[in-house]
Amino acid sequence: TNGKVLVTGGADANGQWTNSVELYDPSTEIWSNTGSMNSARGAHTLSVLTNGTVLVTGGHIGIYALNSAELYDPSTEIWTTTGNMILGREKHTASVLRNGKVLITGGFNGTSALDDVELYDPSTGIWTIVASMNTPRFGHTASILPNGKVLVAGGAYRNALGSTELYDPSTETWTTIGNMNDARIEHTASVLTNGKVLVTGGEYVSVILKSAELYQPLQTN
């Protein structure tokens, strides 16, 4: 919320998983070290909560998927642990809903893709299981639409997926919608100012994609 950029974890120059964290200040174009996470991790998620703290979830250390979660306070630059996720996962998504809760979808548990979904309540630090997606997937995207619903697109389950589905927070249900034109994993998805979602790039069967496509939400969605 202060305009700085927080970069966390991953692998260092020696290929070792790290818990180190850095801050980039756009006003000075300078990087500085800040408090380290409690756990080293890669392929995790970061979410800025409504109170300005940053929630980090899951990821992995080597072959081990993590279920741990922690919070970063920008005012103190200190990390504190919060409730563990019910399932360890990496390459999942984390979306801050309108009600301030965080929706975690899918991912990889070290052996298989997940369709499991969890909700984090920042006011209690507690995780709860909600309705599973229709398709297990990892390396997908999750985009919050202007109407508050969450669009999940692509990813992989055995092979790259073209399928998409919508989560409705008001009913906690998933609905399968139309497939993308290209199946893809490790792509990006951006919600545009007109409400459409731009999906770009990614990979399909070891082929790097340059294709892009637009999703137009239905008015009834």
Contacts in CASP RR format, 6 or more apart in sequence:
PFRMAT RR
TARGET T0000
AUTHOR 0000-0000-0000
METHOD contacts of the structure
MODEL  1
TNGKVLVTGGADANGQWTNSVELYDPSTEIWSNTGSMNSARGAHTLSVLT
NGTVLVTGGHIGIYALNSAELYDPSTEIWTTTGNMILGREKHTASVLRNG
KVLITGGFNGTSALDDVELYDPSTGIWTIVASMNTPRFGHTASILPNGKV
LVAGGAYRNALGSTELYDPSTETWTTIGNMNDARIEHTASVLTNGKVLVT
GGEYVSVILKSAELYQPLQTN
1 48 0 8 1.000
1 52 0 8 1.000
1 74 0 8 1.000
2 74 0 8 1.000
3 26 0 8 1.000
4 23 0 8 1.000
4 24 0 8 1.000
4 25 0 8 1.000
4 26 0 8 1.000
4 74 0 8 1.000
5 23 0 8 1.000
5 24 0 8 1.000
5 26 0 8 1.000
6 21 0 8 1.000
6 22 0 8 1.000
6 23 0 8 1.000
6 34 0 8 1.000
6 46 0 8 1.000
6 54 0 8 1.000
6 72 0 8 1.000
6 74 0 8 1.000
7 21 0 8 1.000
7 22 0 8 1.000
7 23 0 8 1.000
7 24 0 8 1.000
8 21 0 8 1.000
8 37 0 8 1.000
8 41 0 8 1.000
8 44 0 8 1.000
8 46 0 8 1.000
8 56 0 8 1.000
8 72 0 8 1.000
9 17 0 8 1.000
9 18 0 8 1.000
9 19 0 8 1.000
9 20 0 8 1.000
9 21 0 8 1.000
9 37 0 8 1.000
9 40 0 8 1.000
9 41 0 8 1.000
9 42 0 8 1.000
9 44 0 8 1.000
10 17 0 8 1.000
10 18 0 8 1.000
10 40 0 8 1.000
10 41 0 8 1.000
10 42 0 8 1.000
10 43 0 8 1.000
11 17 0 8 1.000
11 18 0 8 1.000
11 42 0 8 1.000
12 18 0 8 1.000
12 20 0 8 1.000
16 40 0 8 1.000
17 40 0 8 1.000
17 41 0 8 1.000
17 42 0 8 1.000
17 61 0 8 1.000
17 62 0 8 1.000
18 40 0 8 1.000
19 36 0 8 1.000
19 37 0 8 1.000
19 38 0 8 1.000
19 39 0 8 1.000
19 40 0 8 1.000
19 41 0 8 1.000
20 33 0 8 1.000
20 36 0 8 1.000
20 37 0 8 1.000
21 33 0 8 1.000
21 34 0 8 1.000
21 35 0 8 1.000
21 36 0 8 1.000
21 37 0 8 1.000
21 72 0 8 1.000
21 79 0 8 1.000
22 31 0 8 1.000
22 32 0 8 1.000
22 33 0 8 1.000
22 34 0 8 1.000
23 31 0 8 1.000
23 32 0 8 1.000
23 33 0 8 1.000
23 34 0 8 1.000
24 30 0 8 1.000
24 31 0 8 1.000
25 31 0 8 1.000
25 32 0 8 1.000
34 77 0 8 1.000
35 72 0 8 1.000
35 77 0 8 1.000
35 78 0 8 1.000
35 79 0 8 1.000
36 79 0 8 1.000
37 56 0 8 1.000
37 70 0 8 1.000
37 72 0 8 1.000
37 79 0 8 1.000
38 68 0 8 1.000
38 70 0 8 1.000
38 79 0 8 1.000
38 81 0 8 1.000
39 61 0 8 1.000
39 66 0 8 1.000
39 68 0 8 1.000
39 70 0 8 1.000
40 61 0 8 1.000
41 56 0 8 1.000
41 58 0 8 1.000
41 59 0 8 1.000
41 60 0 8 1.000
41 61 0 8 1.000
41 66 0 8 1.000
41 68 0 8 1.000
42 59 0 8 1.000
42 60 0 8 1.000
42 61 0 8 1.000
42 90 0 8 1.000
43 59 0 8 1.000
43 60 0 8 1.000
43 90 0 8 1.000
43 91 0 8 1.000
44 56 0 8 1.000
44 57 0 8 1.000
44 58 0 8 1.000
44 59 0 8 1.000
44 60 0 8 1.000
44 66 0 8 1.000
44 90 0 8 1.000
45 56 0 8 1.000
45 57 0 8 1.000
45 58 0 8 1.000
45 59 0 8 1.000
45 92 0 8 1.000
45 93 0 8 1.000
45 94 0 8 1.000
45 104 0 8 1.000
46 54 0 8 1.000
46 55 0 8 1.000
46 56 0 8 1.000
46 94 0 8 1.000
47 54 0 8 1.000
47 55 0 8 1.000
47 57 0 8 1.000
47 94 0 8 1.000
47 95 0 8 1.000
47 96 0 8 1.000
47 102 0 8 1.000
48 54 0 8 1.000
48 96 0 8 1.000
49 55 0 8 1.000
49 71 0 8 1.000
49 96 0 8 1.000
49 100 0 8 1.000
49 102 0 8 1.000
49 122 0 8 1.000
50 96 0 8 1.000
50 100 0 8 1.000
50 122 0 8 1.000
51 122 0 8 1.000
52 74 0 8 1.000
53 71 0 8 1.000
53 72 0 8 1.000
53 73 0 8 1.000
53 74 0 8 1.000
53 122 0 8 1.000
54 71 0 8 1.000
54 72 0 8 1.000
54 74 0 8 1.000
55 69 0 8 1.000
55 70 0 8 1.000
55 71 0 8 1.000
55 82 0 8 1.000
55 94 0 8 1.000
55 102 0 8 1.000
55 120 0 8 1.000
55 122 0 8 1.000
56 69 0 8 1.000
56 70 0 8 1.000
56 71 0 8 1.000
56 72 0 8 1.000
57 69 0 8 1.000
57 85 0 8 1.000
57 92 0 8 1.000
57 94 0 8 1.000
57 102 0 8 1.000
57 104 0 8 1.000
57 120 0 8 1.000
58 65 0 8 1.000
58 66 0 8 1.000
58 67 0 8 1.000
58 68 0 8 1.000
58 69 0 8 1.000
58 85 0 8 1.000
58 88 0 8 1.000
58 89 0 8 1.000
58 90 0 8 1.000
58 92 0 8 1.000
59 65 0 8 1.000
59 66 0 8 1.000
59 88 0 8 1.000
59 89 0 8 1.000
59 90 0 8 1.000
59 91 0 8 1.000
59 92 0 8 1.000
60 66 0 8 1.000
60 90 0 8 1.000
60 110 0 8 1.000
63 110 0 8 1.000
64 110 0 8 1.000
65 88 0 8 1.000
65 89 0 8 1.000
65 90 0 8 1.000
65 108 0 8 1.000
65 109 0 8 1.000
65 110 0 8 1.000
66 88 0 8 1.000
66 89 0 8 1.000
66 90 0 8 1.000
67 84 0 8 1.000
67 85 0 8 1.000
67 86 0 8 1.000
67 87 0 8 1.000
67 88 0 8 1.000
67 89 0 8 1.000
68 81 0 8 1.000
68 84 0 8 1.000
68 85 0 8 1.000
69 81 0 8 1.000
69 82 0 8 1.000
69 83 0 8 1.000
69 84 0 8 1.000
69 85 0 8 1.000
69 120 0 8 1.000
70 79 0 8 1.000
70 80 0 8 1.000
70 81 0 8 1.000
70 82 0 8 1.000
71 79 0 8 1.000
71 80 0 8 1.000
71 81 0 8 1.000
71 82 0 8 1.000
72 78 0 8 1.000
72 79 0 8 1.000
73 79 0 8 1.000
73 80 0 8 1.000
82 120 0 8 1.000
82 125 0 8 1.000
83 125 0 8 1.000
83 126 0 8 1.000
83 127 0 8 1.000
84 127 0 8 1.000
85 104 0 8 1.000
85 118 0 8 1.000
85 120 0 8 1.000
85 127 0 8 1.000
86 116 0 8 1.000
86 118 0 8 1.000
86 127 0 8 1.000
86 129 0 8 1.000
87 109 0 8 1.000
87 114 0 8 1.000
87 116 0 8 1.000
87 118 0 8 1.000
88 109 0 8 1.000
89 104 0 8 1.000
89 106 0 8 1.000
89 107 0 8 1.000
89 108 0 8 1.000
89 109 0 8 1.000
89 114 0 8 1.000
89 116 0 8 1.000
89 138 0 8 1.000
90 107 0 8 1.000
90 108 0 8 1.000
90 109 0 8 1.000
90 110 0 8 1.000
90 138 0 8 1.000
91 107 0 8 1.000
91 108 0 8 1.000
91 138 0 8 1.000
91 139 0 8 1.000
92 104 0 8 1.000
92 105 0 8 1.000
92 106 0 8 1.000
92 107 0 8 1.000
92 108 0 8 1.000
92 114 0 8 1.000
92 138 0 8 1.000
92 139 0 8 1.000
93 103 0 8 1.000
93 104 0 8 1.000
93 105 0 8 1.000
93 106 0 8 1.000
93 107 0 8 1.000
93 140 0 8 1.000
93 141 0 8 1.000
93 142 0 8 1.000
93 152 0 8 1.000
94 102 0 8 1.000
94 103 0 8 1.000
94 104 0 8 1.000
94 142 0 8 1.000
95 102 0 8 1.000
95 103 0 8 1.000
95 105 0 8 1.000
95 142 0 8 1.000
95 143 0 8 1.000
95 144 0 8 1.000
95 150 0 8 1.000
96 102 0 8 1.000
96 144 0 8 1.000
97 103 0 8 1.000
97 144 0 8 1.000
97 148 0 8 1.000
97 150 0 8 1.000
97 169 0 8 1.000
98 148 0 8 1.000
98 169 0 8 1.000
99 169 0 8 1.000
100 122 0 8 1.000
101 119 0 8 1.000
101 120 0 8 1.000
101 121 0 8 1.000
101 122 0 8 1.000
102 119 0 8 1.000
102 120 0 8 1.000
102 122 0 8 1.000
103 117 0 8 1.000
103 118 0 8 1.000
103 119 0 8 1.000
103 130 0 8 1.000
103 142 0 8 1.000
103 150 0 8 1.000
103 167 0 8 1.000
103 169 0 8 1.000
104 117 0 8 1.000
104 118 0 8 1.000
104 119 0 8 1.000
104 120 0 8 1.000
105 117 0 8 1.000
105 133 0 8 1.000
105 140 0 8 1.000
105 142 0 8 1.000
105 150 0 8 1.000
105 152 0 8 1.000
105 167 0 8 1.000
106 113 0 8 1.000
106 114 0 8 1.000
106 115 0 8 1.000
106 116 0 8 1.000
106 117 0 8 1.000
106 133 0 8 1.000
106 136 0 8 1.000
106 137 0 8 1.000
106 138 0 8 1.000
106 140 0 8 1.000
107 113 0 8 1.000
107 114 0 8 1.000
107 137 0 8 1.000
107 138 0 8 1.000
107 139 0 8 1.000
107 140 0 8 1.000
108 114 0 8 1.000
108 138 0 8 1.000
108 139 0 8 1.000
112 136 0 8 1.000
113 136 0 8 1.000
113 137 0 8 1.000
113 138 0 8 1.000
113 156 0 8 1.000
113 157 0 8 1.000
113 158 0 8 1.000
114 136 0 8 1.000
114 137 0 8 1.000
114 138 0 8 1.000
115 132 0 8 1.000
115 133 0 8 1.000
115 134 0 8 1.000
115 135 0 8 1.000
115 136 0 8 1.000
115 137 0 8 1.000
116 129 0 8 1.000
116 132 0 8 1.000
117 129 0 8 1.000
117 130 0 8 1.000
117 131 0 8 1.000
117 132 0 8 1.000
117 133 0 8 1.000
117 167 0 8 1.000
118 127 0 8 1.000
118 128 0 8 1.000
118 129 0 8 1.000
118 130 0 8 1.000
119 127 0 8 1.000
119 128 0 8 1.000
119 130 0 8 1.000
120 126 0 8 1.000
120 127 0 8 1.000
121 127 0 8 1.000
121 128 0 8 1.000
130 172 0 8 1.000
131 172 0 8 1.000
131 173 0 8 1.000
131 174 0 8 1.000
132 174 0 8 1.000
133 152 0 8 1.000
133 165 0 8 1.000
133 167 0 8 1.000
133 174 0 8 1.000
134 163 0 8 1.000
134 165 0 8 1.000
134 174 0 8 1.000
134 176 0 8 1.000
135 157 0 8 1.000
135 161 0 8 1.000
135 163 0 8 1.000
135 165 0 8 1.000
135 176 0 8 1.000
136 157 0 8 1.000
137 152 0 8 1.000
137 154 0 8 1.000
137 155 0 8 1.000
137 156 0 8 1.000
137 157 0 8 1.000
137 161 0 8 1.000
138 155 0 8 1.000
138 156 0 8 1.000
138 157 0 8 1.000
138 185 0 8 1.000
139 154 0 8 1.000
139 155 0 8 1.000
139 156 0 8 1.000
139 185 0 8 1.000
139 186 0 8 1.000
140 152 0 8 1.000
140 153 0 8 1.000
140 154 0 8 1.000
140 155 0 8 1.000
140 156 0 8 1.000
140 161 0 8 1.000
140 185 0 8 1.000
141 151 0 8 1.000
141 152 0 8 1.000
141 153 0 8 1.000
141 154 0 8 1.000
141 155 0 8 1.000
141 187 0 8 1.000
141 188 0 8 1.000
141 189 0 8 1.000
141 199 0 8 1.000
142 150 0 8 1.000
142 151 0 8 1.000
142 152 0 8 1.000
142 189 0 8 1.000
143 150 0 8 1.000
143 151 0 8 1.000
143 153 0 8 1.000
143 189 0 8 1.000
143 190 0 8 1.000
143 191 0 8 1.000
143 197 0 8 1.000
144 150 0 8 1.000
144 151 0 8 1.000
144 191 0 8 1.000
145 151 0 8 1.000
145 191 0 8 1.000
145 195 0 8 1.000
145 197 0 8 1.000
145 217 0 8 1.000
145 221 0 8 1.000
146 191 0 8 1.000
146 195 0 8 1.000
146 217 0 8 1.000
147 217 0 8 1.000
147 221 0 8 1.000
148 169 0 8 1.000
149 166 0 8 1.000
149 167 0 8 1.000
149 168 0 8 1.000
149 169 0 8 1.000
149 217 0 8 1.000
149 221 0 8 1.000
150 166 0 8 1.000
150 167 0 8 1.000
150 169 0 8 1.000
151 164 0 8 1.000
151 165 0 8 1.000
151 166 0 8 1.000
151 189 0 8 1.000
151 197 0 8 1.000
151 215 0 8 1.000
151 217 0 8 1.000
152 164 0 8 1.000
152 165 0 8 1.000
152 166 0 8 1.000
152 167 0 8 1.000
153 162 0 8 1.000
153 164 0 8 1.000
153 180 0 8 1.000
153 187 0 8 1.000
153 189 0 8 1.000
153 197 0 8 1.000
153 199 0 8 1.000
153 215 0 8 1.000
154 160 0 8 1.000
154 161 0 8 1.000
154 162 0 8 1.000
154 163 0 8 1.000
154 164 0 8 1.000
154 180 0 8 1.000
154 183 0 8 1.000
154 184 0 8 1.000
154 185 0 8 1.000
154 187 0 8 1.000
155 161 0 8 1.000
155 162 0 8 1.000
155 184 0 8 1.000
155 185 0 8 1.000
155 186 0 8 1.000
155 187 0 8 1.000
156 185 0 8 1.000
159 183 0 8 1.000
159 205 0 8 1.000
160 183 0 8 1.000
160 184 0 8 1.000
160 185 0 8 1.000
160 203 0 8 1.000
160 204 0 8 1.000
160 205 0 8 1.000
161 183 0 8 1.000
161 184 0 8 1.000
161 185 0 8 1.000
162 179 0 8 1.000
162 180 0 8 1.000
162 182 0 8 1.000
162 183 0 8 1.000
162 184 0 8 1.000
163 176 0 8 1.000
163 178 0 8 1.000
163 179 0 8 1.000
163 180 0 8 1.000
164 176 0 8 1.000
164 177 0 8 1.000
164 178 0 8 1.000
164 179 0 8 1.000
164 180 0 8 1.000
164 215 0 8 1.000
165 174 0 8 1.000
165 175 0 8 1.000
165 176 0 8 1.000
165 177 0 8 1.000
166 174 0 8 1.000
166 175 0 8 1.000
166 177 0 8 1.000
166 221 0 8 1.000
167 173 0 8 1.000
167 174 0 8 1.000
168 174 0 8 1.000
168 175 0 8 1.000
177 221 0 8 1.000
180 199 0 8 1.000
180 213 0 8 1.000
180 215 0 8 1.000
181 211 0 8 1.000
181 213 0 8 1.000
182 204 0 8 1.000
182 209 0 8 1.000
182 211 0 8 1.000
182 213 0 8 1.000
183 204 0 8 1.000
184 199 0 8 1.000
184 201 0 8 1.000
184 202 0 8 1.000
184 203 0 8 1.000
184 204 0 8 1.000
184 209 0 8 1.000
185 202 0 8 1.000
185 203 0 8 1.000
185 204 0 8 1.000
186 202 0 8 1.000
186 203 0 8 1.000
187 199 0 8 1.000
187 200 0 8 1.000
187 201 0 8 1.000
187 202 0 8 1.000
187 203 0 8 1.000
187 209 0 8 1.000
188 199 0 8 1.000
188 200 0 8 1.000
188 201 0 8 1.000
188 202 0 8 1.000
189 197 0 8 1.000
189 198 0 8 1.000
189 199 0 8 1.000
189 200 0 8 1.000
190 197 0 8 1.000
190 198 0 8 1.000
190 200 0 8 1.000
191 197 0 8 1.000
192 198 0 8 1.000
195 217 0 8 1.000
196 214 0 8 1.000
196 215 0 8 1.000
196 216 0 8 1.000
196 217 0 8 1.000
197 214 0 8 1.000
197 215 0 8 1.000
197 217 0 8 1.000
198 212 0 8 1.000
198 213 0 8 1.000
198 214 0 8 1.000
199 212 0 8 1.000
199 213 0 8 1.000
199 214 0 8 1.000
199 215 0 8 1.000
200 211 0 8 1.000
200 212 0 8 1.000
201 208 0 8 1.000
201 209 0 8 1.000
201 210 0 8 1.000
201 211 0 8 1.000
201 212 0 8 1.000
202 208 0 8 1.000
202 209 0 8 1.000
203 209 0 8 1.000
END
